[in-house]
Amino acid sequence: MPKKINKIAVLTSGGDAPGMNAAIRAVVRRALGLGMKVVGIEKGYQGLLNEEMYDMDARSVADSIHRGGTILRTARSAEFKEEAGKKKGAEILKKRGIEGLVVIGGDGSYKGALGLSKHDIGVVCLPGTIDLDIACTDYTIGFDTAINTAMEAIDKVRDTSSSHERCSIIEVMGRNAGYIALWCGVATGAEDILIPEKYDYNEQEIINHIIESRKIGKTHHLIINAEGIGHSTSMARRIEAATGMEARATILGYMQRGGSPTCKDRFYASIMGAYAADLLNEGKINRVIGHLGGDFKDFDIDEALAMQKDLPDYYYQVSRALSRSAINANRVAK
Ligand code: F6P
């Protein structure tokens, strides 16, 4: 019989992501409804070590579901990465009678949660990152908002790029993953999409693409470059020198992490937050919640951290085919 958990805490860790507030709100309200007490820990694991926490009631999360960022604030903690930090964190939680913890963050945060679980804290993790780079899930809280924010910004840059007949290189976030770049690149009709999973660093191929595109009457060229490749400004200089086409780099940066969450992020985060409270209530601990194959599921943390994620090759092939079809048709016609 799993041990009944009476008091839990919730924290957000790592980079913030739109939808985290919906997740916090659902954890708090579902857990209270199940008869548990809930503590909010501010500023992630660092806040835990500094004992920055408060008791939460249903009103603590009022008026938050539509807000970007995280009402609990977030941080990255070097101290907590050490074993001594994890031990201290677990002792603080035990001292306050907290038996379970919901961690909302990326897979770096999961490693911290795994460390706490070794000191008898029951943990449940939710995928909170705009990067979509967590293997056990095809959805992460914040990705949908981030790609829509980036897409709107790219559309705007595209307007001016078109007026000035320029090449625009737009760099999007994603750390070492290319999901934001690929989705936004396809959705904005980019001519080239450079992602760490696929890019072969053959800049000459891009230059040739620009030259051939101009021959068939294209007057501007949009390149979406993933943060994991970077160097957009120097790339713009080289492309301008090699093609004679004016080139400009735009790095979208942190605006991609802000803003009011989309309906999908609010909805999925709400379901996942409630699911986390349900797991703890059932005494089902050391789990990571994901959304795979159309369903919300939970995995053992070790299992989740060992899983590999591959960006679907077909998506990338389609993006290449769509952006090169006019040139290819021109070649065939000749
Ligand atoms: O993980 C989300 C993310 O925004 C990445 O896309 C980016 O590489 C990183 O966080 C930036 O982190 P920081 O807020 O520490 O600069």
Boltz pocket constraint, residues with backbone or C-beta under 6 A from the ligand:
constraints:
  - pocket:
      binder: B
      contacts: [[A, 15], [A, 16], [A, 106], [A, 129], [A, 130], [A, 131], [A, 173], [A, 174], [A, 175], [A, 176], [A, 227], [A, 257]]
      max_distance: 6.0
